Amino acid sequence: MAEYALTGDPHLLSLLVEQLGNDLYYYLVKQSDAATAADISQQVWLKVIEKRQRYQSQQKVKPWVFTIARNCLIDHLRLNNKWVQDVDTLLDHPASMDEQPAHQLMQASQKQGFEHLLKQLPFEQREAFILQQEGLSLQQIADVTQTSTETVKSRLRYARNLFKAHRDLLS
C-alpha cells in the first residue's frame, strides 16, 4: 500500500483489491444487504484512490481500508435513515456460504440461527464482532471504529453474551 500511495500504480491497486476485496465485502454485507455492500465497496475503492496520499506507511492497510468502509457505510445509513432495519429485510439477501469461510462447516439451521442473532445485535456490537472475525486486533478495531479498546471489549462482551444466551439456536 505504501508503494501505491506514492506511485498510484493501478496494478498495485488491483493487488490490494484482490487481497482485501472479499473481506471488505463480507464486512459490509454483514452490516447491510448484498446490493448495498456492493455499492459501498465501490465507494470505498474510489476513496482509497482519492485519499491514497493520506495513507501513512506505519499504518496497517486493512484497518485503514476498513475505516474508510465504516465511514462510507455510516454515511449511507444516515442518508437512508437505516440505522435500525428490520431483521427480515436484512435476511432477504444473505451472503452465500462461499462468502462466509468461518461458517462453511455450519449446518443450514445453525447458520440461519447465527445470522438471525447477528442481525439482532446493535450496529456497534455487530460491527466489532465482524471486525474481530475478520482478524483485526482490539486496537485495530478501536482505530476503525474511533473508540477505545475498552469500548471494543465491552461491545464484544455484549455480543458474546447474546450468543451464549441463545446457544439453542446454534446447536
C-alpha positions in Angstrom: 0.0 0.0 0.0 2.8 2.4 0.8 4.2 2.0 -2.7 0.7 2.5 -4.2 0.3 5.6 -2.0 3.4 7.0 -3.6 3.0 6.0 -7.2 -0.7 5.5 -7.8 0.2 2.4 -9.9 -3.2 0.8 -11.0 -1.6 -2.7 -10.8 -0.8 -2.2 -7.1 -4.4 -1.1 -6.5 -5.7 -4.2 -8.2 -3.5 -6.3 -6.0 -4.9 -4.5 -3.0 -8.4 -5.1 -4.2 -7.6 -8.7 -4.7 -6.1 -9.0 -1.3 -8.9 -7.2 0.7 -11.9 -7.2 -1.6 -13.6 -10.3 -0.2 -13.0 -9.3 3.5 -14.3 -5.9 2.8 -17.5 -7.2 1.1 -18.1 -9.7 3.9 -17.8 -6.9 6.5 -20.3 -4.7 4.5 -22.8 -7.4 3.7 -23.0 -8.3 7.4 -23.9 -4.7 8.2 -26.3 -4.2 5.3 -27.5 -6.2 2.3 -25.8 -7.5 -0.8 -26.7 -4.6 -3.1 -25.7 -2.0 -0.6 -22.5 -3.9 0.2 -21.5 -3.9 -3.5 -22.2 -0.2 -3.9 -20.3 0.8 -0.8 -17.4 -1.5 -1.8 -17.1 0.5 -5.0 -17.2 3.8 -3.0 -14.5 2.5 -0.7 -12.1 1.7 -3.5 -12.8 5.1 -5.1 -12.0 6.8 -1.8 -8.8 4.7 -1.5 -7.8 6.1 -4.9 -8.7 9.7 -3.9 -7.1 9.5 -0.4 -4.0 7.4 -1.2 -1.7 10.2 -0.2 -3.2 10.3 3.3 -2.1 6.7 3.9 0.8 6.6 6.4 3.3 3.8 5.9 3.3 2.9 9.6 -0.4 2.1 9.4 -1.7 -1.4 8.6 -3.6 -1.5 5.4 -6.6 -3.5 6.4 -7.7 -1.2 9.3 -7.2 1.9 7.1 -9.4 0.5 4.4 -12.0 -0.7 6.9 -12.1 2.7 8.5 -13.0 4.2 5.1 -15.6 1.4 4.7 -17.1 2.1 8.0 -17.4 5.8 7.3 -19.0 5.2 3.9 -21.4 2.7 5.5 -22.4 5.1 8.2 -22.9 7.9 5.7 -25.1 5.6 3.6 -27.1 4.5 6.6 -27.6 8.1 7.8 -28.6 9.3 4.3 -31.2 6.5 4.0 -32.3 6.6 7.6 -31.4 2.9 8.0 -29.6 2.9 11.3 -32.2 0.4 12.5 -33.5 -2.0 10.0 -36.0 -4.9 10.1 -34.2 -8.2 10.6 -36.3 -9.8 7.9 -35.2 -7.2 5.3 -31.6 -7.9 6.0 -32.1 -11.7 5.9 -33.6 -11.4 2.4 -30.1 -11.2 0.9 -27.9 -13.4 3.0 -24.3 -13.9 1.8 -23.6 -17.3 0.2 -21.7 -20.0 2.0 -18.7 -19.3 -0.2 -18.5 -15.8 1.1 -18.5 -17.0 4.7 -15.5 -19.2 5.2 -15.9 -19.1 9.0 -19.3 -20.7 8.7 -18.8 -23.3 5.9 -19.0 -26.1 8.4 -22.2 -25.0 10.0 -25.4 -26.8 9.0 -28.1 -24.7 7.4 -30.2 -24.4 10.6 -27.1 -23.4 12.7 -26.2 -20.8 10.1 -29.6 -19.4 10.0 -29.7 -19.1 13.8 -26.3 -17.5 13.8 -27.3 -15.0 11.1 -30.5 -14.2 13.0 -28.7 -13.5 16.2 -26.0 -11.5 14.4 -28.6 -9.2 12.9 -30.2 -8.7 16.3 -27.0 -7.1 17.7 -26.9 -3.3 17.8 -24.8 -1.9 14.9 -21.7 -1.1 17.1 -21.7 -4.6 18.7 -22.2 -6.4 15.4 -19.5 -4.3 13.8 -17.0 -5.1 16.5 -17.8 -8.8 16.3 -17.5 -8.9 12.5 -14.2 -6.9 12.5 -12.8 -9.4 15.1 -13.9 -12.3 12.9 -12.0 -10.6 10.0 -8.8 -10.9 12.1 -8.4 -7.3 13.3 -6.9 -6.9 16.8 -8.7 -5.0 19.5 -6.5 -1.9 18.9 -7.2 -2.1 15.1 -11.0 -2.4 15.8 -10.7 0.6 18.1 -8.9 2.6 15.4 -11.5 1.6 12.7 -14.5 2.5 15.0 -12.7 5.5 16.5 -13.3 4.3 20.1 -11.1 3.0 22.9 -10.1 -0.7 23.3 -12.2 -0.8 26.4 -15.2 0.1 24.4 -14.4 -2.5 21.9 -14.0 -5.1 24.6 -17.4 -4.1 26.1 -19.1 -4.4 22.7 -17.6 -7.8 22.1 -18.6 -9.0 25.5 -22.2 -8.0 24.9 -22.1 -9.7 21.5 -20.7 -12.9 23.0 -23.3 -12.8 25.8 -26.1 -12.7 23.3 -24.7 -15.8 21.5 -24.2 -17.6 24.8 -27.8 -16.8 25.9 -29.1 -18.3 22.7 -26.9 -21.3 22.3 -30.1 -23.4 21.5 -30.3 -21.6 18.1 -26.7 -22.5 17.4 -26.7 -26.2 18.3 
